[in-house]
């Protein structure tokens, strides 16, 4: 507390000191009993996000609601942080993005189905980026391959994805079968580090070709959905 002498302590001088909100004044203003001004510790008003008046009974604090979830706030609650300019910030928001690439190619002339067990006939690439610069992300990768075969009598052909034989067609009749359609897909997970960009490659495979089997159309699609992980 700071003593306050009225009128500099001059003899016969009188004055009045009025206390404002949150301020207490003690003493009479005389030389022997000067005014003493002190704060009660209370605040006149609070802005957004604060409550209480700073007194012992109602201390100044953050205005918060009750934790409404079944989990424990101590283990699962997010954080509040102060940035370089003194502004309060929460945890970064969860970010997501999606990516796709596709081809649809008529083969002219028709492409002979490889006679070996399996061979890559085309490749498709997709570049994906984790949109979150702070946290790792989960990704879901969808791979689809469609091949159209022409199968003469006794011919056979296999279609696959990334080294995996997906199906095999054979013509056991005595006439050519046109537009034999193979459609295969896979869904697999992957992860990305914070802010990471990665190029994913899909091999379009065919094999076990016999008796003049050919491919007349190649269609393929790569799609990815990427979601960052909340901590």
Order of alpha helices (4+ residues) and beta strands (2+ residues): beta-beta-beta-beta-beta-alpha-beta-beta-beta-beta-beta-beta-beta-beta-beta-beta
